[in-house]
Each structure stands twice: as C-alpha cells, then as structure tokens.
Amino acid sequence: MSELTGKYSITMPRDIAEAARARGGPSGLSSYVTAAVARQIERDNLDELIAAGEAEHGPITEEEIDALEDQLEQARREQRQGRTNAA
C-alpha cells in the first residue's frame, strides 16, 4: 500500500460507523476503515483472478474442491503430528 495519504469524506450508516469506531481502538476509525477497504480490494482481485481462470479452464467442480479440501486436511494432520513429535 502507498504511504501517501489523503483525507476523504465518506457516507455510511451511523450504526456501522459507530461499530467501526469502537473496534478501531487506539489506531482509530481511519486505520480500521483502511484495513477493511484493503481486504475488500484483495477479495475483488481474487474474484477477478478466479473468473479469469474459470474463463480459460472452466469452472471448478465440486469433486475438485472436495479433493483439495481432503489434501488440505491431510497436510494439517501431518503438520500437527510433526509438532507433536518434535515436542
């Protein structure tokens, strides 16, 4: 992210603004909103990347998702075992 900053005026529902202000803590509302917008930009970029991949290779099937979830769970089990054995 850029270190240059600017001052902007935004409009949002009061209850959301107050909740964000309360959660912003010592960093303040601006830091909280900046982090939220940065996360949304990352999600938007990921959505665009997924759409481009699916346009080129077709949509991901449920079977592919299930297989990848199984691989991820297996890797997590192996990682937990490795930590247990190292202790």
C-alpha positions as CSV (number, residue, x, y, z in Angstrom):
1,M,0.0,0.0,0.0
2,S,1.1,3.6,-0.6
3,E,2.4,5.6,2.2
4,L,0.9,8.8,0.8
5,T,-2.4,9.5,2.4
6,G,-5.3,11.8,1.6
7,K,-8.4,13.0,3.5
8,Y,-11.7,11.7,2.2
9,S,-15.3,12.2,3.1
10,I,-17.5,9.1,3.1
11,T,-21.1,8.4,4.0
12,M,-22.2,5.3,5.8
13,P,-24.9,4.2,8.2
14,R,-24.4,5.6,11.7
15,D,-24.6,2.2,13.4
16,I,-21.8,0.9,11.2
17,A,-19.6,3.9,11.7
18,E,-20.0,3.7,15.5
19,A,-19.2,0.0,15.5
20,A,-16.1,0.6,13.4
21,R,-15.1,3.5,15.6
22,A,-15.5,1.3,18.7
23,R,-13.4,-1.5,17.1
24,G,-10.8,0.9,15.8
25,G,-9.4,1.3,19.3
26,P,-6.2,3.3,19.6
27,S,-5.5,3.1,15.9
28,G,-8.7,4.9,15.2
29,L,-11.5,4.8,12.7
30,S,-9.3,5.7,9.7
31,S,-7.0,2.7,10.3
32,Y,-9.9,0.4,10.7
33,V,-11.7,1.6,7.6
34,T,-8.4,1.5,5.6
35,A,-7.8,-2.2,6.6
36,A,-11.4,-3.1,5.7
37,V,-11.1,-1.5,2.3
38,A,-7.7,-3.1,1.7
39,R,-9.3,-6.5,2.5
40,Q,-12.2,-5.8,0.1
41,I,-9.8,-4.9,-2.7
42,E,-7.9,-8.2,-2.1
43,R,-11.1,-10.1,-2.3
44,D,-12.1,-8.2,-5.5
45,N,-8.7,-9.0,-7.1
46,L,-9.1,-12.7,-6.1
47,D,-12.6,-12.8,-7.6
48,E,-11.2,-11.4,-10.8
49,L,-8.4,-14.0,-10.8
50,I,-10.9,-16.8,-10.2
51,A,-13.1,-15.5,-13.0
52,A,-10.2,-15.3,-15.4
53,G,-9.1,-18.9,-14.5
54,E,-12.6,-20.3,-14.9
55,A,-13.0,-18.5,-18.3
56,E,-9.8,-20.2,-19.5
57,H,-10.1,-23.6,-17.9
58,G,-13.8,-23.9,-17.0
59,P,-15.4,-23.8,-13.5
60,I,-14.0,-25.7,-10.6
61,T,-16.1,-28.8,-9.9
62,E,-17.3,-30.0,-6.5
63,E,-15.2,-33.1,-6.9
64,E,-12.1,-30.9,-7.3
65,I,-13.0,-28.8,-4.3
66,D,-13.6,-31.9,-2.2
67,A,-10.2,-33.4,-3.3
68,L,-8.4,-30.2,-2.4
69,E,-10.1,-29.9,0.9
70,D,-9.0,-33.5,1.7
71,Q,-5.4,-32.7,0.7
72,L,-5.5,-29.6,3.0
73,E,-6.9,-31.6,5.9
74,Q,-4.2,-34.3,5.4
75,A,-1.5,-31.6,5.3
76,R,-2.8,-30.1,8.6
77,R,-2.9,-33.5,10.2
78,E,0.7,-34.2,9.2
79,Q,1.7,-30.7,10.4
80,R,0.1,-31.3,13.8
81,Q,1.8,-34.7,14.0
82,G,5.2,-33.1,13.2
83,R,4.7,-30.6,16.0
84,T,3.7,-33.3,18.4
85,N,6.7,-35.5,17.5
86,A,9.1,-32.5,17.8
87,A,7.9,-31.8,21.3
